[in-house]
Amino acid sequence: MPALPRLVFAALVAITFSCAAIRPDPPRELQAYAGTPVSFETAESGRGAEYDWMFGDGQTPIRGPRATYSFARSGRYEVRALRGGQLAATFHVSVVPRPVLHAIPRDARAALYLSRTKDLRTALEFARRAIGPLVSDDLFDREPFLRIALSAEEGAAAELGLDEDEGLAMFRLGTGEWIGTVGTADDAKALAAARQRLEDNGFRTSASAEGVLVMERGGVGLVGVVDRGYLYLATVDTPESAGGRVAGMRERLRAIPDDGLAGDSLLKELRGQIAEGQATVFWRDDMAGANEGVRGGAASLRFQGDEMDLDGRLRGDGPLWDASRSPQRPPLERG
């Protein structure tokens, strides 16, 4: 075969093989929590095949043999892997709101949480009826985190980057510090909205960095970070210590296991014994005060109009009441 025809033949063969139809992998069904990374790969990923990964949410595709991606909002998404413009794999991903208990460290000593941020409205209405608007409004104004959560009541949650179907919580660590967290639908928008609300409440920005909120008011600092679809806020003694606090928070949040506080055996036991409520309180032994032998407790609160139903349980290693420590009374005399 002459040299030129041989070259043309080789080129045709190369083009033919490059354009050969790709046999797609069978479609796969996956489930994920909003804000939590999901990993994707095909049968050929281990052989170095390159794909354009399309996630079905309007975001920029990722190129590579594999992909890891987090969906900001709950919903159903079709993820496609394209190779040379041809479909190589399809994934149908059902994304559901990430439970707030998954966003709390498993070793938290106490927690007050609402499974859905939208339930805060019902709780606030009860508080206003029970203790009056002036008292309750003043209480929430003094708590920066609750001021952020209140934003979901005062405006459209989506405009504030919050997810009403995810929860909010205040939890206490073993160091004694309290941290607040609320579910987000858009991390960047949630940070910007939080900054604006806090500035409206007398705070000023003392530092600026992507994905971080550092504010100050009256010599007290406040830091905020986002992790797996939740915004966390905590106070610091001085604004100067904010940098170390942010690094420490991020490290601590990254260490939270997938199911967070929901995987704690004591909380599992107690939750199975109390009614469902819009809000739940949980505490461990070191929060029980002088009640020695009490391992912890939990209580659910359900609000309806002017009424609040409370259902609680205590768990201990022995009797919860020591009669020998009660005040002694003289015996009754017969009349």
Number of C-alpha atoms within 10 A of each C-alpha: 7 6 8 9 10 11 12 11 13 12 11 12 12 12 11 11 9 11 12 10 11 14 10 16 15 11 14 12 10 14 12 19 24 27 26 18 15 16 9 19 17 19 12 14 15 10 9 10 13 16 27 22 25 19 23 16 15 7 9 11 15 16 15 14 20 20 21 12 14 17 27 22 22 20 15 17 16 16 19 22 29 19 18 12 10 17 17 22 23 22 19 17 22 17 21 18 24 25 21 26 22 18 28 27 24 21 14 20 20 23 23 18 24 26 22 21 25 21 20 22 15 15 19 18 17 19 17 15 13 14 11 12 14 9 13 17 15 10 12 16 15 11 10 20 26 19 18 25 26 20 17 21 17 9 10 13 21 15 15 23 23 30 29 24 22 25 28 33 27 21 22 20 16 11 8 11 11 17 19 25 27 29 34 33 26 21 23 17 16 26 24 15 18 24 20 15 18 20 15 10 14 11 20 18 16 16 15 10 7 8 15 18 24 25 23 23 17 10 10 14 22 26 23 26 22 24 19 21 27 27 28 26 24 22 22 20 11 14 21 15 12 24 13 10 18 21 11 11 20 15 11 11 18 12 12 16 15 17 17 20 22 20 15 15 10 18 18 12 14 18 19 9 13 17 15 15 18 18 22 23 18 24 22 20 18 15 16 15 8 9 15 16 15 21 19 22 23 24 22 22 19 18 19 11 10 11 11 13 11 16 15 17 15 16 18 14 9 11 11 14 12 10 9 7 7 8 6 8 6 5 6 6 5 4 3
